[in-house]
């Protein structure tokens, strides 16, 4: 027996299982684990000036990356549009880490930061207009010399999600199906996320089926650079998936670094 609900808010039905599912989903498109991303950031920030103390993470989800940065001594703030994901982050991080519920491009945080980050291909969820507005919001929240580090799926990775591509996993008590379908022009990938969660420990307990729909947009280098130029952010580099090497045809995730110039 299966009952079905439709998600009232993004990630509201998958927040409790997101970390487990994410390990499989991210591996499917080659995303690095959080500790490797944090290692990259530590090296990046150690090579520059001024030093990075305060960090704002956009689309922080369940707080995995924030936890890595706290362990490395940074003061962090997390922002996410999903109340359910932030509840998981709060349970992980405790009461001392500020968490803000807001949807980009809004960043309703009354302070400036040494760095703003957005890992996990979160900016792929933004349209071209939303991306440009988010860059403006980020520039307003950076201290002079501060860095903006984010990643996006490469064009080849976006293309691989097209057609009838499907990712699926079964953990016994939870199973999921991610079905991708690209738009005709290849600029967007529509994702249908179907999840089945057992409602009780017994093997014959019914499952609750939930469905969420998400949209990934292709973020081209031209669009990214135009968004940065419009708000005065200077490109520092673009790297192959949180490694200090240039992009190539095998790059699955592009890691971009911009800085707000000092006066």
C-alpha positions as CSV (number, residue, x, y, z in Angstrom):
1,X,0.0,0.0,0.0
2,X,1.3,3.5,-0.9
3,X,-0.1,6.9,0.0
4,X,1.0,9.9,-2.0
5,X,1.7,13.6,-1.1
6,X,3.0,16.5,-3.2
7,X,5.7,18.6,-1.6
8,X,4.2,21.9,-0.2
9,X,7.7,23.5,-0.2
10,X,11.0,22.6,-1.9
11,X,12.7,19.6,-0.2
12,X,10.1,19.4,2.5
13,X,9.4,15.7,1.9
14,X,13.1,14.7,1.3
15,X,14.9,16.6,4.0
16,X,15.2,13.8,6.5
17,X,16.7,11.4,3.9
18,X,18.5,14.0,1.8
19,X,22.0,13.3,3.1
20,X,21.8,9.6,2.4
21,X,20.3,10.1,-1.0
22,X,22.6,13.0,-1.8
23,X,25.6,10.7,-1.5
24,X,24.3,8.6,-4.4
25,X,23.0,11.5,-6.5
26,X,26.2,13.6,-6.2
27,X,28.3,10.5,-7.1
28,X,26.1,10.2,-10.2
29,X,27.4,13.5,-11.6
30,X,30.9,13.5,-10.0
31,X,30.4,16.0,-7.2
32,X,33.2,16.1,-4.6
33,X,32.4,15.2,-1.0
34,X,32.1,18.1,1.5
35,X,35.4,17.6,3.2
36,X,37.3,17.9,-0.1
37,X,35.4,21.1,-1.0
38,X,36.4,22.5,2.4
39,X,40.0,21.5,1.9
40,X,40.0,23.4,-1.4
41,X,38.5,26.5,0.2
42,X,41.1,26.3,3.0
43,X,43.9,26.3,0.6
44,X,42.3,29.0,-1.6
45,X,41.8,31.3,1.3
46,X,45.3,30.6,2.8
47,X,46.9,31.9,-0.4
48,X,45.1,35.2,-0.4
49,X,44.5,38.3,1.7
50,X,42.7,39.4,3.7
51,X,42.2,36.3,5.9
52,X,38.8,34.6,5.9
53,X,37.0,34.5,9.2
54,X,33.2,35.0,8.4
55,X,31.6,32.9,5.7
56,X,28.0,33.0,4.4
57,X,26.8,29.8,2.6
58,X,23.9,30.2,0.1
59,X,21.6,27.2,-0.2
60,X,23.2,25.5,2.8
61,X,20.8,22.6,3.0
62,X,21.3,20.3,6.0
63,X,24.4,22.1,7.1
64,X,27.1,19.6,6.0
65,X,29.4,22.2,4.5
66,X,28.8,24.7,7.4
67,X,29.9,22.0,9.8
68,X,33.1,21.4,7.8
69,X,33.8,25.2,8.0
70,X,33.0,25.4,11.7
71,X,35.5,22.6,12.4
72,X,38.1,24.7,10.5
73,X,37.5,27.7,12.8
74,X,35.3,29.9,10.6
75,X,32.3,31.9,11.8
76,X,29.4,30.9,9.5
77,X,25.9,31.9,8.6
78,X,23.7,29.6,6.5
79,X,20.8,30.6,4.1
80,X,18.3,28.3,2.5
81,X,14.8,28.5,1.1
82,X,13.7,25.2,2.7
83,X,12.5,25.3,6.3
84,X,12.7,21.6,6.5
85,X,16.4,21.5,5.4
86,X,17.2,24.3,7.9
87,X,15.6,22.2,10.7
88,X,18.1,19.4,9.8
89,X,20.9,22.0,9.8
90,X,19.9,23.3,13.2
91,X,19.9,19.8,14.6
92,X,23.4,19.3,13.2
93,X,25.0,22.6,14.1
94,X,23.3,23.7,17.3
95,X,21.8,27.0,18.3
96,X,25.0,29.1,17.9
97,X,25.0,29.1,14.1
98,X,22.7,31.7,12.5
99,X,20.4,30.2,9.9
100,X,18.2,32.2,7.6
101,X,15.2,31.0,5.6
102,X,15.1,33.0,2.3
103,X,15.1,32.3,-1.5
104,X,17.7,33.8,-3.7
105,X,18.3,36.4,-4.9
106,X,17.2,37.8,-1.5
107,X,20.0,37.7,1.2
108,X,18.3,39.3,4.3
109,X,21.4,39.2,6.4
110,X,22.6,42.4,8.1
111,X,26.3,42.0,7.9
112,X,29.2,41.7,5.4
113,X,31.4,38.6,5.0
114,X,34.9,37.7,4.2
115,X,33.6,35.0,1.8
116,X,30.3,33.8,0.3
117,X,30.0,30.3,-1.0
118,X,27.4,28.2,-2.8
119,X,28.5,24.6,-3.4
120,X,26.3,21.8,-4.6
121,X,25.4,23.3,-8.0
122,X,22.8,25.4,-6.2
123,X,23.1,28.3,-8.6
124,X,22.0,26.0,-11.4
125,X,18.5,26.3,-9.9
126,X,18.5,30.0,-10.9
127,X,17.3,31.5,-14.2
128,X,19.7,33.9,-16.0
129,X,17.9,36.9,-14.5
130,X,17.9,35.4,-11.0
131,X,21.6,34.6,-11.3
132,X,22.5,38.2,-12.2
133,X,20.4,39.4,-9.3
134,X,22.1,36.9,-6.9
135,X,25.5,38.2,-7.9
136,X,24.4,41.7,-7.1
137,X,23.1,40.6,-3.7
138,X,26.4,38.7,-3.0
139,X,28.5,41.7,-4.0
140,X,26.6,43.8,-1.5
141,X,27.3,41.3,1.3
142,X,31.1,41.0,0.7
143,X,33.8,43.0,2.4
144,X,36.3,44.6,0.1
145,X,38.7,41.8,-0.9
146,X,36.2,39.1,-0.1
147,X,35.7,36.1,-2.2
148,X,32.6,34.5,-3.9
149,X,33.1,30.7,-4.5
150,X,30.5,28.6,-6.1
151,X,30.1,25.6,-8.5
152,X,27.9,24.9,-11.4
153,X,27.3,21.8,-13.5
154,X,29.4,21.8,-16.7
155,X,27.6,21.9,-20.0
156,X,28.5,18.2,-20.7
157,X,27.1,17.2,-17.3
158,X,23.9,19.1,-18.0
159,X,23.6,17.4,-21.4
160,X,24.1,14.0,-19.8
161,X,20.9,14.6,-17.6
162,X,18.8,14.9,-20.7
163,X,16.4,12.4,-22.4
164,X,15.4,9.5,-20.2
165,X,18.3,9.6,-17.8
166,X,17.3,8.2,-14.4
167,X,19.1,7.9,-11.1
168,X,17.6,5.5,-8.5
169,X,18.5,4.1,-5.1
170,X,16.9,1.7,-2.5
171,X,17.9,1.7,1.2
172,X,15.1,-0.6,2.2
173,X,13.2,1.9,4.4
174,X,13.6,4.5,1.7
175,X,13.8,4.4,-2.1
176,X,13.9,7.2,-4.7
177,X,13.8,7.8,-8.4
178,X,15.3,11.0,-10.1
179,X,14.1,11.3,-13.7
180,X,15.8,14.0,-15.8
181,X,14.4,15.5,-19.1
182,X,16.1,18.3,-20.9
183,X,14.3,21.1,-22.7
184,X,14.5,21.1,-26.5
185,X,17.2,23.8,-26.5
186,X,19.3,22.1,-23.7
187,X,19.1,25.2,-21.5
188,X,17.1,23.5,-18.7
189,X,16.8,20.1,-17.2
190,X,13.5,19.3,-15.5
191,X,13.9,16.9,-12.5
192,X,11.1,14.8,-11.1
193,X,12.1,13.5,-7.7
194,X,9.9,10.6,-6.5
195,X,10.6,9.1,-3.0
196,X,9.0,6.2,-1.1
197,X,9.5,6.2,2.7
198,X,8.3,3.3,4.9
199,X,5.9,4.6,7.5
200,X,6.9,2.1,10.2
201,X,9.8,-0.3,10.9
202,X,7.8,-3.4,10.0
203,X,8.6,-4.9,6.6
204,X,5.0,-4.9,5.6
205,X,4.3,-1.3,6.6
206,X,2.9,0.9,3.9
207,X,5.1,3.5,2.1
208,X,4.5,7.2,1.7
209,X,5.1,8.4,-1.8
210,X,6.1,12.0,-2.3
211,X,6.9,13.9,-5.5
212,X,9.0,17.0,-5.9
213,X,9.8,18.8,-9.2
214,X,13.0,20.9,-9.7
215,X,14.5,22.8,-12.6
216,X,18.2,23.0,-13.4
217,X,19.3,25.8,-15.7
218,X,22.5,25.9,-17.7
219,X,24.9,28.5,-16.5
220,X,27.3,29.4,-19.3
221,X,30.6,31.0,-18.7
222,X,29.4,34.0,-20.7
223,X,26.4,34.5,-18.4
224,X,28.5,34.0,-15.2
225,X,31.1,36.5,-16.3
226,X,28.5,39.1,-17.4
227,X,26.7,38.8,-14.1
228,X,30.0,39.3,-12.3
229,X,31.1,42.3,-14.4
230,X,27.7,44.0,-13.9
231,X,28.3,44.2,-10.1
232,X,32.1,44.7,-10.0
233,X,33.2,41.2,-9.0
234,X,36.6,40.3,-10.5
235,X,37.3,36.8,-11.7
236,X,40.1,35.1,-9.9
237,X,39.9,31.7,-11.5
238,X,37.8,28.8,-12.7
239,X,38.8,25.2,-11.7
240,X,38.0,21.6,-12.4
241,X,35.7,20.4,-9.5
242,X,37.4,21.8,-6.5
243,X,40.9,21.0,-7.7
244,X,43.6,23.5,-8.7
245,X,43.7,22.5,-12.3
246,X,42.1,24.0,-15.4
247,X,38.8,22.9,-17.0
248,X,38.9,20.2,-19.6
249,X,36.4,18.1,-21.6
250,X,36.1,15.7,-18.7
251,X,35.1,18.4,-16.2
252,X,31.8,17.5,-14.5
253,X,31.6,20.5,-12.1
254,X,33.1,23.9,-12.6
255,X,34.3,25.8,-9.5
256,X,34.4,29.6,-9.9
257,X,36.2,32.1,-7.8
258,X,35.5,35.9,-7.8
259,X,36.6,38.7,-5.6
260,X,35.3,42.1,-4.7
261,X,38.2,44.4,-5.4
262,X,39.5,46.6,-2.6
263,X,39.1,50.4,-3.1
